[in-house]
């Protein structure tokens, strides 16, 4: 593609974004100023006989991009009046324009404006989304400076003992207008704008400082220190400075690296196995624990999972939601216990929301679980008594020996019948 075409594309893209970024009131002001300016320029140049009123296309096209076909047509008709009956052919002599001249021009105005609106309309959603992401990123930066971001922590517990194994750090936004926002409301936009790197650093530093506190608190009561899990975004994992950034935060907070678990999603790993493996290996040298979240969704990574130096696998919550209803989900959830044992990694079931799911996981041999059935994400002060208590949650007898123990082969093979039986009872 020629350079001038690329420059034209960039100019059009910038113009479209800036047009959409204007508020409705500001857009109307721009259209009004454009119409008045176009008329004034023609008048000062001596009339339509000296300067053909092509400048009116500018406010018409702006109205088409910003407001759509109806606004483009309205602006075109108004421009036709200004460029026709209200504009002399020759100002000095007061000679009016011929009727056919300004009527035909008005038709062109309307045709070009409505046609442009129709062409631009398919691009508006994607450009609008891009602008929304940019606005959110800008607001996030202000929120960080204003202290509006904070972190909740959701417990991960052992069903066998009822004790807290660890917690997961989950960022929240105390929005001045909308109240507390969960990550889904702003993290995707932060990821698209690269603002996520600053959000990640904020969460990791908060988690490390909390970890130091909870380690001291647990030691005072003779309890093991909990592991604090922090999500690592794709942008950070792909960044060349991720290892140095994490090292700096670990040193600055004085946390025991073994108390921090960095979590990445399985989909992030399968895109570029070699790069992901290298990044994780570098992080592993810092002494942190590594976890793979949403495990089981990226089937292509099952053959490559042994290449990643991970310590924890977290079963995707979608499989837990389908437990006792989908035989395939039952079979896969059970098989993941066998896989974790063969790999020598810890297995956590994430998204446990009811007793039926818990009972099925117990029968499969799962021990470590996380979900609303046990606890919602809590404020740090609410975690303190859970860290010091020996068994803040109900303990149950789990099948198998170790954490994430082996399910019975009978239970695994009769998954379909078991699931149908559960459905019948409901």
ABEGO torsion letter per residue (X at the ends): XBAAAAAAAAAAAAAAAAAAABBAAAAAAAAAAAAAAAAAAAAAAGEAAABBBAAAAAAAAAAAAAAEAAAAAAAAAAAAAAABAABBABAAAGBBBBAAAAAAAAAAAAAAAAAAAAAAAAAAAAAAAAAAAAAAAAAAAAAAAAGABBBBBBBBBBAAAGBBABBBBBBBBBBAAAEBBBAAAAAAAAAAAGAAAAAAAAAAAAAAAAAAAAAAAAAAAGBBBBBBBBBBBAAAAABAAAAAAAAAAAAAAGBBAAABBBBBBAAAAAABAAAAAAAAAAAAAAGBBBBBBGBGABAAAAAAAAABBBABBBBBAAAAAABGABAAAAAAAAAAAAAAAAAGBBBBBBGBABAAAAAAAAAAGBABBBEAAABBBBBAAAAAAAAABABABBBBBBBEABBGBBBBAAAAAAAAAAAAAAAAAX
